[in-house]
Amino acid sequence: MGTEAASSGTHRVRDVVRDVVAVAAPEELPLVDGFVRLDDASVVRRLRRSGRRREPLGFGWGEVVALATPVVWLVLDEAAKAAAGAVVDGAANGLKGLWRRVVRKKSSDVIVPPLTVEQLDHLRQQLVEAATQQGWEREAAQGIADQVVDRLQRRTRDDSDGTSTTA
């Protein structure tokens, strides 16, 4: 196993979040769909804001933390940036620019590159920890973490016929 890629390809964070939320918490789809007009950096900033000021989402931070969307989005965002940074840092200078172009299909999209089995295990642990810190039951936290990892391992139609299963 070692450093073999366990995920089947690159995935936009927003697509993974939407797919997981559609299964795990479909009542949150309006929240996820509301983020469509924003770039990923803006979404992360909004999800990280403290509850001291009025939230643009129409409710306070206390309500947001109980949701799946912020937990999944924020942890995936950090994992994607860490994984992409590790690849860029380890690449030769000539490959750095190429990797950046691949990772930034659109400059505002955060992309999860192919992850190794070890990276997926670490991501799963991060998701469980983040969710339980927000008051989730451990079993529910493990369930959502498993869904995220399963989604990252799933081959998309992009890999086989040039079309995408995600928007």
DSSP file with accessible surface (Angstrom, degrees, kcal/mol):
  #  RESIDUE AA STRUCTURE BP1 BP2  ACC     N-H-->O    O-->H-N    N-H-->O    O-->H-N    TCO  KAPPA ALPHA  PHI   PSI    X-CA   Y-CA   Z-CA
    1    1 A M    >         0   0  155      0, 0.0     3,-2.5     0, 0.0   116,-0.1   0.000 360.0 360.0 360.0 -71.1    0.0    0.0    0.0
    2    2 A G  T 3   -     0   0   42      1,-0.3   116,-0.5   114,-0.1   115,-0.3  -0.132 360.0 -10.7  52.6-118.4    2.5    2.6    1.2
    3    3 A T  T 3  S+     0   0  128    113,-0.1    -1,-0.3   114,-0.1     3,-0.1   0.201  93.0 137.3-102.6  16.2    2.1    5.8   -0.9
    4    4 A E    <   -     0   0  127     -3,-2.5   113,-0.8     1,-0.1     2,-0.3  -0.321  65.1-104.5 -60.2 142.4   -0.2    4.4   -3.5
    5    5 A A  B     -A  116   0A  66    111,-0.2   111,-0.3     1,-0.2    -1,-0.1  -0.539  36.4-177.5 -69.8 127.0   -3.0    6.7   -4.5
    6    6 A A        +     0   0   28    109,-3.8     2,-0.2    -2,-0.3   110,-0.2   0.703  62.6  73.0 -98.4 -26.5   -6.2    5.4   -2.9
    7    7 A S  S    S-     0   0    6    108,-1.8   146,-0.2     1,-0.1   145,-0.1  -0.606  84.1-127.3 -88.4 156.1   -8.5    8.1   -4.3
    8    8 A S        -     0   0   28    144,-1.1     2,-0.3    -2,-0.2   145,-0.1   0.551  68.2 -47.8 -85.9  -7.0   -9.4    7.8   -8.0
    9    9 A G  S    S-     0   0   12    143,-0.4     2,-0.2   104,-0.1   106,-0.2  -0.988  82.1 -35.0 167.1-167.8   -8.5   11.4   -9.0
   10   10 A T        -     0   0   41     -2,-0.3     2,-0.4   104,-0.1   101,-0.0  -0.544  50.0-170.5 -82.4 150.7   -8.9   15.0   -8.2
   11   11 A H  E     -B  112   0B   7    101,-1.9   101,-3.9    -2,-0.2     2,-0.3  -0.999  25.6-119.4-139.8 136.6  -12.2   16.3   -6.7
   12   12 A R  E  >  -B  111   0B  45     -2,-0.4     4,-2.0    99,-0.2     3,-0.4  -0.591  24.0-132.6 -71.6 136.5  -13.5   19.8   -6.1
   13   13 A V  H  > S+     0   0    0     97,-2.8     4,-2.9    -2,-0.3     5,-0.2   0.930 106.4  54.5 -55.2 -46.8  -14.1   20.3   -2.4
   14   14 A R  H  > S+     0   0   27     96,-0.3     4,-2.2     1,-0.2    -1,-0.2   0.856 107.2  50.5 -60.6 -33.8  -17.5   21.8   -3.1
   15   15 A D  H  > S+     0   0   16     -3,-0.4     4,-2.5     2,-0.2    -1,-0.2   0.909 111.4  47.2 -69.8 -42.4  -18.6   18.8   -5.2
   16   16 A V  H  X S+     0   0    0     -4,-2.0     4,-2.6     2,-0.2     5,-0.3   0.941 112.7  50.2 -63.7 -45.2  -17.5   16.3   -2.4
   17   17 A V  H  X S+     0   0    0     -4,-2.9     4,-2.9     1,-0.2     5,-0.3   0.948 112.2  47.0 -58.2 -48.3  -19.3   18.4    0.2
   18   18 A R  H  X S+     0   0   91     -4,-2.2     4,-2.4    -5,-0.2    -1,-0.2   0.927 112.8  48.5 -62.6 -44.4  -22.5   18.6   -1.9
   19   19 A D  H  X S+     0   0   39     -4,-2.5     4,-1.0     2,-0.2    -1,-0.2   0.914 115.2  44.4 -62.7 -42.4  -22.5   14.8   -2.6
   20   20 A V  H >X S+     0   0    4     -4,-2.6     4,-3.3     1,-0.2     3,-0.5   0.935 114.3  48.6 -69.4 -44.2  -21.9   13.9    1.1
   21   21 A V  H 3X S+     0   0    0     -4,-2.9     4,-2.2    -5,-0.3     7,-0.3   0.891 103.9  61.2 -64.2 -36.8  -24.5   16.4    2.4
   22   22 A A  H 3< S+     0   0   37     -4,-2.4    -1,-0.2    -5,-0.3    -2,-0.2   0.860 117.8  30.0 -58.2 -32.7  -27.1   15.1   -0.2
   23   23 A V  H << S+     0   0  105     -4,-1.0    -2,-0.2    -3,-0.5    -1,-0.2   0.900 129.1  35.9 -90.9 -47.7  -26.8   11.7    1.5
   24   24 A A  H  < S+     0   0   41     -4,-3.3    -3,-0.2     1,-0.2    -2,-0.2   0.820 137.7   6.0 -82.2 -33.4  -26.0   12.5    5.1
   25   25 A A    ><  +     0   0    5     -4,-2.2     3,-2.8    -5,-0.4     4,-0.2  -0.437  62.6 170.3-151.1  66.6  -28.0   15.7    5.6
   26   26 A P  G >  S+     0   0   67      0, 0.0     3,-1.7     0, 0.0    -4,-0.1   0.763  75.6  71.2 -58.2 -22.2  -30.2   16.5    2.6
   27   27 A E  G 3  S+     0   0  142      1,-0.3     4,-0.2     2,-0.1    -5,-0.1   0.693  93.4  58.2 -66.3 -15.0  -31.9   19.3    4.7
   28   28 A E  G X> S+     0   0   14     -3,-2.8     4,-2.1    -7,-0.3     3,-0.7   0.476  74.5  98.5 -91.9  -2.4  -28.7   21.2    4.4
   29   29 A L  H <> S+     0   0   33     -3,-1.7     4,-3.5     1,-0.2     5,-0.3   0.875  77.6  57.6 -57.6 -37.6  -28.6   21.3    0.6
   30   30 A P  H 3> S+     0   0   95      0, 0.0     4,-1.7     0, 0.0    -1,-0.2   0.898 107.4  49.7 -60.0 -34.9  -30.1   24.8    0.4
   31   31 A L  H <> S+     0   0   26     -3,-0.7     4,-0.8    -4,-0.2    -2,-0.2   0.959 114.0  43.7 -64.9 -49.4  -27.1   26.0    2.5
   32   32 A V  H >< S+     0   0    8     -4,-2.1     3,-1.3     1,-0.2     4,-0.3   0.936 114.1  50.3 -62.0 -44.7  -24.6   24.2    0.2
   33   33 A D  H >< S+     0   0   64     -4,-3.5     3,-1.3     1,-0.3     4,-0.3   0.819 102.2  62.5 -65.9 -27.7  -26.4   25.5   -2.9
   34   34 A G  H 3< S+     0   0   40     -4,-1.7     3,-0.5    -5,-0.3    -1,-0.3   0.746  97.5  58.3 -67.1 -21.6  -26.4   29.0   -1.5
   35   35 A F  T X< S+     0   0    3     -3,-1.3     3,-1.6    -4,-0.8    -1,-0.3   0.522  78.0  94.8 -84.8  -4.4  -22.6   28.9   -1.6
   36   36 A V  T <  S+     0   0   98     -3,-1.3    -1,-0.2    -4,-0.3    -2,-0.1   0.875  82.3  52.0 -57.2 -38.4  -22.5   28.2   -5.4
   37   37 A R  T 3  S+     0   0  187     -3,-0.5     2,-0.3    -4,-0.3    -1,-0.3   0.626 101.5  77.3 -76.2 -11.8  -22.1   31.9   -6.2
   38   38 A L  S <  S-     0   0   21     -3,-1.6     2,-0.1    -4,-0.1    -3,-0.0  -0.704  82.5-118.1 -99.3 150.7  -19.1   32.2   -3.8
   39   39 A D     >  -     0   0   59     -2,-0.3     4,-2.0     1,-0.1     3,-0.3  -0.412  36.7-103.6 -77.4 164.4  -15.6   31.1   -4.4
   40   40 A D  H  > S+     0   0    0     68,-1.6     4,-2.6     1,-0.2     5,-0.2   0.867 119.9  55.9 -60.4 -37.9  -14.2   28.5   -2.0
   41   41 A A  H  > S+     0   0   41     67,-0.3     4,-2.3     1,-0.2    -1,-0.2   0.913 108.2  48.6 -63.3 -39.0  -12.1   31.0    0.0
   42   42 A S  H  > S+     0   0   17     -3,-0.3     4,-2.3     2,-0.2    -1,-0.2   0.898 110.2  51.5 -67.1 -39.9  -15.2   33.1    0.7
   43   43 A V  H  X S+     0   0    0     -4,-2.0     4,-2.5     2,-0.2     5,-0.2   0.948 110.6  48.3 -61.4 -46.8  -17.2   30.0    1.8
   44   44 A V  H  X S+     0   0    6     -4,-2.6     4,-1.7     1,-0.2    -2,-0.2   0.922 110.5  51.7 -61.8 -42.8  -14.4   29.0    4.2
   45   45 A R  H  X S+     0   0  142     -4,-2.3     4,-0.8     1,-0.2    -1,-0.2   0.925 111.6  47.0 -59.9 -44.1  -14.2   32.6    5.6
   46   46 A R  H  < S+     0   0   55     -4,-2.3     3,-0.4     1,-0.2    -1,-0.2   0.884 111.9  49.8 -66.3 -38.4  -18.0   32.6    6.2
   47   47 A L  H  < S+     0   0    0     -4,-2.5    -1,-0.2     1,-0.2    -2,-0.2   0.776 111.8  49.1 -72.6 -24.1  -18.0   29.2    7.8
   48   48 A R  H  < S+     0   0  119     -4,-1.7    -1,-0.2    -5,-0.2    -2,-0.2   0.572  83.8 117.8 -90.1 -11.6  -15.1   30.1   10.2
   49   49 A R     <  -     0   0   71     -4,-0.8     2,-0.1    -3,-0.4    -3,-0.0  -0.215  66.6-117.1 -58.4 148.1  -16.6   33.4   11.4
   50   50 A S    >   -     0   0   51      1,-0.1     3,-0.7    10,-0.0    -1,-0.1  -0.387  20.9-115.8 -80.0 162.5  -17.4   33.8   15.0
   51   51 A G  T 3  S+     0   0   46      1,-0.2     4,-0.1    -2,-0.1    -1,-0.1   0.361  90.8  98.7 -81.1   8.3  -21.0   34.3   16.2
   52   52 A R  T 3  S+     0   0  231      2,-0.1     2,-0.3     8,-0.1    -1,-0.2   0.826  83.4  42.8 -69.3 -31.8  -20.3   37.8   17.6
   53   53 A R  S <  S-     0   0  143     -3,-0.7     2,-0.1     1,-0.1     0, 0.0  -0.759 106.6 -78.6-113.0 165.2  -21.6   39.6   14.6
   54   54 A R        -     0   0  214     -2,-0.3    -2,-0.1     1,-0.1    -1,-0.1  -0.344  49.9-127.8 -61.9 130.0  -24.7   38.9   12.6
   55   55 A E    >   -     0   0    7      1,-0.1     3,-1.7    -4,-0.1    -1,-0.1  -0.630   0.4-139.9 -83.4 137.9  -24.2   36.1   10.2
   56   56 A P  T 3  S+     0   0   65      0, 0.0    -1,-0.1     0, 0.0     4,-0.1   0.646  99.2  71.4 -70.2 -11.8  -24.9   36.6    6.5
   57   57 A L  T 3  S-     0   0   37      2,-0.3     3,-0.1   -11,-0.1    -3,-0.0   0.603 115.8-110.4 -78.9 -11.4  -26.4   33.1    6.4
   58   58 A G  S <  S+     0   0   51     -3,-1.7     2,-0.3     1,-0.3    -1,-0.0   0.515  89.9  63.4  97.1   3.9  -29.4   34.3    8.5
   59   59 A F  S    S-     0   0   71     -4,-0.0    -2,-0.3     3,-0.0    -1,-0.3  -0.968  83.6 -94.3-152.6 165.6  -28.6   32.5   11.7
   60   60 A G    >>  -     0   0   28     -2,-0.3     4,-1.3    -3,-0.1     3,-1.0  -0.247  37.3-102.2 -82.7 170.7  -25.8   32.4   14.3
   61   61 A W  H 3> S+     0   0   67      1,-0.2     4,-2.3     2,-0.2    -1,-0.1   0.820 114.9  69.8 -59.8 -32.8  -22.8   30.3   14.6
   62   62 A G  H 34 S+     0   0   57      1,-0.2     4,-0.4     2,-0.2    -1,-0.2   0.875 103.9  41.9 -56.4 -36.6  -24.5   28.2   17.3
   63   63 A E  H X4 S+     0   0  114     -3,-1.0     3,-0.6     1,-0.2     4,-0.3   0.843 111.2  56.5 -78.2 -32.8  -26.8   26.8   14.7
   64   64 A V  H >< S+     0   0    1     -4,-1.3     3,-2.1     1,-0.2    -2,-0.2   0.906  97.0  61.5 -67.0 -40.2  -24.0   26.3   12.1
   65   65 A V  T 3< S+     0   0   25     -4,-2.3    -1,-0.2     1,-0.3    -2,-0.1   0.756  97.8  58.1 -64.7 -22.0  -21.8   24.2   14.2
   66   66 A A  T <  S+     0   0   69     -3,-0.6    -1,-0.3    -4,-0.4    -2,-0.2   0.580  92.5  93.4 -81.5  -6.5  -24.4   21.4   14.5
   67   67 A L  S <> S-     0   0   40     -3,-2.1     4,-0.8    -4,-0.3   -42,-0.0  -0.500  73.2-137.2 -88.5 156.0  -24.5   21.1   10.7
   68   68 A A  H  > S+     0   0    3     -2,-0.2     4,-2.7     1,-0.2     5,-0.3   0.850  93.8  70.9 -75.5 -36.2  -22.6   18.7    8.6
   69   69 A T  H  > S+     0   0    0      1,-0.2     4,-2.8     2,-0.2     5,-0.3   0.903  99.2  43.1 -54.2 -52.5  -21.7   21.2    5.9
   70   70 A P  H  > S+     0   0    4      0, 0.0     4,-2.5     0, 0.0     5,-0.3   0.918 115.1  49.8 -63.6 -39.7  -19.2   23.3    7.9
   71   71 A V  H  X S+     0   0   10     -4,-0.8     4,-2.0     2,-0.2     5,-0.3   0.962 116.9  40.1 -62.0 -50.5  -17.5   20.3    9.4
   72   72 A V  H  X S+     0   0    0     -4,-2.7     4,-2.4     1,-0.2     5,-0.3   0.943 118.0  47.3 -66.1 -46.1  -17.0   18.6    6.1
   73   73 A W  H  X S+     0   0    1     -4,-2.8     4,-2.5    -5,-0.3     5,-0.2   0.941 114.1  45.4 -64.1 -47.6  -16.1   21.7    4.1
   74   74 A L  H  X S+     0   0   28     -4,-2.5     4,-2.1    -5,-0.3    -1,-0.2   0.918 115.6  45.2 -66.8 -41.3  -13.6   23.1    6.5
   75   75 A V  H  X S+     0   0   14     -4,-2.0     4,-2.6    -5,-0.3    -1,-0.2   0.929 115.0  48.0 -69.5 -42.2  -11.8   19.8    7.1
   76   76 A L  H  X S+     0   0    0     -4,-2.4     4,-2.9    -5,-0.3     5,-0.2   0.906 109.6  54.0 -63.3 -40.4  -11.7   19.0    3.4
   77   77 A D  H  X S+     0   0    2     -4,-2.5     4,-2.2    -5,-0.3    -1,-0.2   0.943 111.7  44.0 -59.3 -47.9  -10.4   22.4    2.6
   78   78 A E  H  X S+     0   0   97     -4,-2.1     4,-2.4     1,-0.2    -2,-0.2   0.913 114.7  49.1 -64.4 -41.9   -7.5   22.1    5.0
   79   79 A A  H  X S+     0   0   15     -4,-2.6     4,-2.7     2,-0.2     5,-0.2   0.908 111.0  50.0 -65.0 -41.7   -6.7   18.5    3.8
   80   80 A A  H  X S+     0   0    1     -4,-2.9     4,-2.7     2,-0.2     5,-0.2   0.929 112.5  46.6 -63.3 -43.9   -6.8   19.6    0.1
   81   81 A K  H  X S+     0   0  107     -4,-2.2     4,-2.3    -5,-0.2    -2,-0.2   0.908 113.7  48.4 -67.0 -38.6   -4.5   22.5    0.8
   82   82 A A  H  X S+     0   0   69     -4,-2.4     4,-2.2    -5,-0.2    -2,-0.2   0.931 113.9  46.1 -66.6 -44.2   -2.1   20.4    2.8
   83   83 A A  H  X S+     0   0    7     -4,-2.7     4,-2.0     2,-0.2    -2,-0.2   0.924 114.4  47.1 -65.9 -43.1   -2.0   17.6    0.2
   84   84 A A  H  X S+     0   0   13     -4,-2.7     4,-2.6    -5,-0.2     5,-0.2   0.908 111.6  51.9 -65.8 -39.0   -1.5   20.0   -2.7
   85   85 A G  H  X S+     0   0   27     -4,-2.3     4,-2.9    -5,-0.2    -1,-0.2   0.900 107.9  51.5 -63.6 -39.4    1.2   21.8   -0.7
   86   86 A A  H  X S+     0   0   58     -4,-2.2     4,-1.7     2,-0.2    -1,-0.2   0.903 111.3  47.5 -65.6 -39.0    3.1   18.6   -0.1
   87   87 A V  H  X S+     0   0   61     -4,-2.0     4,-0.8     2,-0.2    -2,-0.2   0.939 114.3  45.9 -67.6 -45.2    3.0   17.7   -3.7
   88   88 A V  H >< S+     0   0   15     -4,-2.6     3,-0.8     1,-0.2    -2,-0.2   0.930 112.5  50.8 -64.5 -43.0    4.2   21.1   -4.8
   89   89 A D  H 3< S+     0   0  131     -4,-2.9    -1,-0.2     1,-0.2    -2,-0.2   0.857 113.8  45.1 -62.5 -33.9    6.9   21.2   -2.2
   90   90 A G  H 3< S+     0   0   69     -4,-1.7    -1,-0.2    -5,-0.2    -2,-0.2   0.542  97.6  93.5 -88.5  -6.3    8.2   17.7   -3.3
   91   91 A A  S << S-     0   0   25     -4,-0.8     5,-0.1    -3,-0.8     2,-0.1  -0.491  82.1-103.8 -88.3 157.0    8.1   18.4   -7.0
   92   92 A A    >>  -     0   0   65     -2,-0.2     3,-1.3     1,-0.1     4,-1.3  -0.374  41.8-102.2 -69.5 157.1   10.9   19.6   -9.2
   93   93 A N  H 3> S+     0   0  132      1,-0.3     4,-0.8     2,-0.2     3,-0.5   0.859 121.4  54.4 -52.5 -42.3   10.7   23.3  -10.2
   94   94 A G  H 3> S+     0   0   70      1,-0.2     4,-0.7     2,-0.2    -1,-0.3   0.809 109.0  48.6 -64.0 -29.4    9.4   22.5  -13.7
   95   95 A L  H <> S+     0   0   96     -3,-1.3     4,-2.9     1,-0.2    -1,-0.2   0.696  94.0  75.9 -84.7 -18.5    6.5   20.4  -12.3
   96   96 A K  H  X S+     0   0   55     -4,-1.3     4,-2.5    -3,-0.5     5,-0.2   0.935  97.5  44.5 -59.7 -48.5    5.4   23.0   -9.8
   97   97 A G  H  X S+     0   0   26     -4,-0.8     4,-2.1     1,-0.2    -1,-0.2   0.910 113.7  50.6 -63.5 -41.3    3.7   25.2  -12.4
   98   98 A L  H  X S+     0   0   85     -4,-0.7     4,-2.2     2,-0.2    -2,-0.2   0.938 110.6  49.0 -61.6 -46.4    2.1   22.2  -14.0
   99   99 A W  H  X S+     0   0   47     -4,-2.9     4,-2.9     1,-0.2     5,-0.3   0.927 109.5  52.5 -60.8 -42.4    0.8   21.0  -10.7
  100  100 A R  H  X S+     0   0  103     -4,-2.5     4,-2.1     1,-0.2    -1,-0.2   0.900 109.5  49.2 -61.4 -39.9   -0.6   24.4   -9.9
  101  101 A R  H  < S+     0   0  169     -4,-2.1    -1,-0.2     2,-0.2    -2,-0.2   0.897 113.2  46.8 -66.7 -38.5   -2.4   24.6  -13.2
  102  102 A V  H  < S+     0   0   62     -4,-2.2     3,-0.4     1,-0.2    -2,-0.2   0.939 114.7  46.1 -66.4 -45.7   -3.9   21.1  -12.6
  103  103 A V  H  < S+     0   0   19     -4,-2.9     2,-0.9     1,-0.3     3,-0.3   0.852 109.9  56.1 -68.7 -31.9   -5.0   21.9   -9.1
  104  104 A R     <  +     0   0  140     -4,-2.1    -1,-0.3    -5,-0.3     3,-0.2  -0.477  55.9 157.9-101.9  65.0   -6.5   25.2  -10.0
  105  105 A K  S    S+     0   0  122     -2,-0.9     2,-0.4    -3,-0.4    -1,-0.2   0.937  90.3  10.0 -51.2 -48.4   -9.0   24.3  -12.7
  106  106 A K  S >  S-     0   0  114     -3,-0.3     3,-1.8     3,-0.2    -1,-0.2  -0.987  89.6-123.6-122.3 141.5  -10.6   27.5  -11.8
  107  107 A S  T 3  S+     0   0  113     -2,-0.4    -2,-0.1     1,-0.3    -1,-0.0   0.767 110.1  52.6 -59.5 -23.2   -8.6   29.8   -9.5
  108  108 A S  T 3  S+     0   0   41     -4,-0.1   -68,-1.6   -68,-0.1     2,-0.4   0.596  90.7  92.0 -89.7 -10.5  -11.4   29.9   -6.9
  109  109 A D    <   -     0   0   10     -3,-1.8     2,-0.5   -70,-0.1    -3,-0.2  -0.712  65.5-146.2 -88.7 132.8  -11.9   26.1   -6.7
  110  110 A V        -     0   0   21     -2,-0.4   -97,-2.8    -6,-0.1     2,-0.4  -0.853  20.7-155.8 -94.9 129.6  -10.0   24.1   -4.0
  111  111 A I  E     -B   12   0B   2     -2,-0.5   -99,-0.2   -99,-0.2   -27,-0.2  -0.880  13.1-142.3-111.9 135.1   -9.2   20.7   -5.4
  112  112 A V  E     -B   11   0B   0   -101,-3.9  -101,-1.9    -2,-0.4     3,-0.1  -0.856  26.2-148.7 -91.4 114.8   -8.5   17.5   -3.4
  113  113 A P        -     0   0    2      0, 0.0  -104,-0.1     0, 0.0  -103,-0.1  -0.256  41.1 -65.0 -73.7 172.0   -5.7   15.7   -5.3
  114  114 A P        -     0   0   52      0, 0.0     2,-0.3     0, 0.0  -104,-0.1  -0.365  61.8-149.7 -56.5 134.6   -5.5   11.9   -5.3
  115  115 A L        -     0   0    5   -106,-0.2  -109,-3.8    37,-0.1  -108,-1.8  -0.853   6.2-123.7-113.0 147.7   -4.8   10.8   -1.7
  116  116 A T  B  >  -A    5   0A  22     -2,-0.3     4,-2.6  -111,-0.3     5,-0.2  -0.313  34.6-102.5 -77.5 168.8   -2.9    7.8   -0.3
  117  117 A V  H  > S+     0   0   40   -113,-0.8     4,-2.4  -115,-0.3     5,-0.2   0.920 125.1  51.2 -57.7 -42.7   -4.5    5.3    2.0
  118  118 A E  H  > S+     0   0   94   -116,-0.5     4,-2.3     1,-0.2    -1,-0.2   0.904 109.6  49.1 -64.2 -41.1   -2.6    6.9    4.9
  119  119 A Q  H  > S+     0   0   71      2,-0.2     4,-2.6     1,-0.2    -1,-0.2   0.895 110.6  50.5 -65.8 -39.4   -3.9   10.4    3.9
  120  120 A L  H  X S+     0   0    2     -4,-2.6     4,-2.6     2,-0.2    -2,-0.2   0.906 110.1  50.1 -64.9 -39.7   -7.4    9.1    3.7
  121  121 A D  H  X S+     0   0   75     -4,-2.4     4,-2.3     2,-0.2    -2,-0.2   0.917 111.7  48.3 -63.0 -42.4   -7.1    7.6    7.1
  122  122 A H  H  X S+     0   0  102     -4,-2.3     4,-2.6     2,-0.2    -2,-0.2   0.914 111.0  50.6 -64.6 -42.1   -5.8   10.8    8.5
  123  123 A L  H  X S+     0   0    1     -4,-2.6     4,-2.5     2,-0.2    -2,-0.2   0.922 108.8  52.2 -60.0 -44.4   -8.6   12.7    6.8
  124  124 A R  H  X S+     0   0   66     -4,-2.6     4,-2.3     1,-0.2    -2,-0.2   0.937 110.4  48.0 -57.9 -46.0  -11.2   10.3    8.4
  125  125 A Q  H  X S+     0   0  114     -4,-2.3     4,-2.7     1,-0.2    -1,-0.2   0.911 110.6  51.4 -62.1 -42.6   -9.6   11.0   11.8
  126  126 A Q  H  X S+     0   0   54     -4,-2.6     4,-2.6     1,-0.2    -1,-0.2   0.902 110.4  48.9 -61.9 -42.3   -9.7   14.7   11.3
  127  127 A L  H  X S+     0   0    0     -4,-2.5     4,-2.5     2,-0.2     5,-0.2   0.920 112.0  47.9 -64.1 -44.4  -13.4   14.6   10.3
  128  128 A V  H  X S+     0   0    7     -4,-2.3     4,-2.7     2,-0.2     5,-0.2   0.938 114.0  47.4 -62.6 -45.8  -14.3   12.5   13.3
  129  129 A E  H  X S+     0   0  107     -4,-2.7     4,-2.2     1,-0.2    -2,-0.2   0.924 113.1  47.8 -61.9 -45.6  -12.4   14.8   15.7
  130  130 A A  H  X S+     0   0   22     -4,-2.6     4,-1.0    -5,-0.2    -1,-0.2   0.922 114.2  46.6 -63.3 -42.7  -13.9   18.0   14.2
  131  131 A A  H ><>S+     0   0    0     -4,-2.5     5,-2.2    -5,-0.2     3,-0.5   0.920 112.6  48.3 -68.1 -42.7  -17.4   16.6   14.4
  132  132 A T  H ><5S+     0   0   45     -4,-2.7     3,-1.7     1,-0.2    -1,-0.2   0.876 107.0  57.2 -68.1 -32.3  -17.2   15.3   17.9
  133  133 A Q  H 3<5S+     0   0  148     -4,-2.2    -1,-0.2     1,-0.3    -2,-0.2   0.786 103.9  54.5 -65.2 -25.2  -15.7   18.6   19.1
  134  134 A Q  T <<5S-     0   0   76     -4,-1.0    -1,-0.3    -3,-0.5    -2,-0.2   0.311 131.2 -94.6 -90.7   7.5  -18.9   20.2   17.7
  135  135 A G  T < 5S+     0   0   62     -3,-1.7    -3,-0.2     1,-0.3    -2,-0.1   0.544  74.3 147.5  97.2   7.5  -21.0   17.9   19.8
  136  136 A W      < -     0   0   47     -5,-2.2    -1,-0.3    -6,-0.1     2,-0.1  -0.446  55.7-105.5 -72.3 149.8  -21.8   15.1   17.4
  137  137 A E     >  -     0   0  152      1,-0.1     4,-2.4    -2,-0.1     5,-0.2  -0.487  31.8-119.3 -66.9 144.5  -22.2   11.6   18.6
  138  138 A R  H  > S+     0   0  140      1,-0.2     4,-2.7     2,-0.2     5,-0.2   0.890 112.4  53.8 -58.1 -40.9  -19.1    9.6   17.7
  139  139 A E  H  > S+     0   0  165      1,-0.2     4,-2.1     2,-0.2    -1,-0.2   0.921 110.4  46.2 -62.2 -42.4  -21.1    7.1   15.6
  140  140 A A  H  > S+     0   0   51      2,-0.2     4,-2.3     1,-0.2     5,-0.2   0.905 112.1  51.7 -66.2 -40.8  -22.6    9.9   13.5
  141  141 A A  H  X S+     0   0    0     -4,-2.4     4,-2.2     1,-0.2    -2,-0.2   0.911 110.4  48.1 -62.2 -42.8  -19.2   11.5   13.2
  142  142 A Q  H  X S+     0   0   85     -4,-2.7     4,-2.6    -5,-0.2    -1,-0.2   0.889 109.1  55.2 -65.6 -36.8  -17.7    8.3   12.0
  143  143 A G  H  X S+     0   0   29     -4,-2.1     4,-2.0    -5,-0.2    -2,-0.2   0.930 110.3  43.3 -62.3 -46.1  -20.6    7.8    9.5
  144  144 A I  H  X S+     0   0    7     -4,-2.3     4,-2.2     2,-0.2    -1,-0.2   0.902 113.1  52.8 -68.9 -37.2  -20.0   11.2    7.9
  145  145 A A  H  X S+     0   0    0     -4,-2.2     4,-2.4     1,-0.2    -2,-0.2   0.923 108.9  49.9 -62.7 -42.4  -16.2   10.7    7.8
  146  146 A D  H  X S+     0   0   66     -4,-2.6     4,-2.8     1,-0.2    -1,-0.2   0.892 108.9  52.6 -63.1 -38.3  -16.8    7.3    6.1
  147  147 A Q  H  X S+     0   0   61     -4,-2.0     4,-2.4     2,-0.2    -1,-0.2   0.906 109.0  49.4 -65.0 -40.1  -19.1    8.9    3.5
  148  148 A V  H  X S+     0   0    0     -4,-2.2     4,-2.3     2,-0.2    -2,-0.2   0.951 113.5  45.4 -63.4 -47.7  -16.4   11.6    2.7
  149  149 A V  H  X S+     0   0    1     -4,-2.4     4,-1.8     1,-0.2    -2,-0.2   0.927 112.7  51.2 -63.7 -42.4  -13.7    9.0    2.2
  150  150 A D  H  X S+     0   0   88     -4,-2.8     4,-1.3     1,-0.2    -1,-0.2   0.915 109.6  50.9 -59.7 -41.5  -16.0    6.8    0.2
  151  151 A R  H  < S+     0   0    2     -4,-2.4     3,-0.3     1,-0.2    -1,-0.2   0.903 109.4  50.2 -64.5 -39.6  -16.8    9.7   -2.1
  152  152 A L  H  < S+     0   0    0     -4,-2.3  -144,-1.1     1,-0.2  -143,-0.4   0.814 111.6  48.7 -69.0 -27.4  -13.2   10.5   -2.6
  153  153 A Q  H  < S+     0   0   81     -4,-1.8    -1,-0.2  -146,-0.2    -2,-0.2   0.692  89.6 101.7 -84.7 -18.4  -12.5    6.9   -3.5
  154  154 A R  S  < S-     0   0  129     -4,-1.3     2,-0.3    -3,-0.3  -146,-0.2  -0.422  75.1-124.7 -71.1 133.4  -15.3    6.7   -6.0
  155  155 A R        -     0   0  159     -2,-0.2     2,-0.2  -148,-0.1    -1,-0.1  -0.600  24.5-142.3 -74.4 139.1  -14.4    7.0   -9.6
  156  156 A T    >>  -     0   0   13     -2,-0.3     3,-1.4     1,-0.1     4,-0.5  -0.601  25.0-110.8 -95.6 162.6  -16.2    9.7  -11.4
  157  157 A R  H >>>S+     0   0  138      1,-0.3     4,-3.1    -2,-0.2     3,-1.1   0.790 114.9  74.2 -62.3 -23.7  -17.5    9.5  -15.0
  158  158 A D  H 3>5S+     0   0   69      1,-0.3     4,-0.6     4,-0.2    -1,-0.3   0.874  91.9  55.2 -52.9 -37.9  -14.8   12.1  -15.7
  159  159 A D  H <45S+     0   0   60     -3,-1.4    -1,-0.3     1,-0.1    -2,-0.2   0.744 121.3  25.4 -70.2 -23.3  -12.2    9.3  -15.3
  160  160 A S  H <<5S+     0   0   94     -3,-1.1    -2,-0.2    -4,-0.5    -1,-0.1   0.797 134.0  12.8-114.1 -35.9  -13.9    7.1  -17.9
  161  161 A D  H  <5S-     0   0   95     -4,-3.1    -3,-0.2     2,-0.3    -2,-0.1   0.346  95.0-103.3-133.4   9.8  -15.9    8.9  -20.5
  162  162 A G  S  <<S+     0   0   63     -5,-0.7     2,-0.3    -4,-0.6    -4,-0.2   0.499  86.7 104.5  86.4  -1.4  -15.2   12.7  -20.3
  163  163 A T        -     0   0   65     -6,-0.6     2,-0.4    -7,-0.0    -2,-0.3  -0.761  64.4-124.7-109.3 165.5  -18.3   13.7  -18.5
  164  164 A S        -     0   0   50     -2,-0.3    -8,-0.0    -7,-0.2     3,-0.0  -0.846  10.6-155.9-114.3 146.3  -18.6   14.6  -14.9
  165  165 A T  S    S+     0   0   58     -2,-0.4     2,-0.3     2,-0.1    -1,-0.1   0.532  85.7  54.3 -88.5  -9.2  -20.9   13.3  -12.1
  166  166 A T              0   0   22   -148,-0.0  -151,-0.1    -3,-0.0    -2,-0.1  -0.897 360.0 360.0-125.6 155.0  -20.5   16.5  -10.3
  167  167 A A              0   0  102     -2,-0.3    -2,-0.1  -152,-0.1     0, 0.0  -0.576 360.0 360.0-100.5 360.0  -21.2   20.1  -11.2
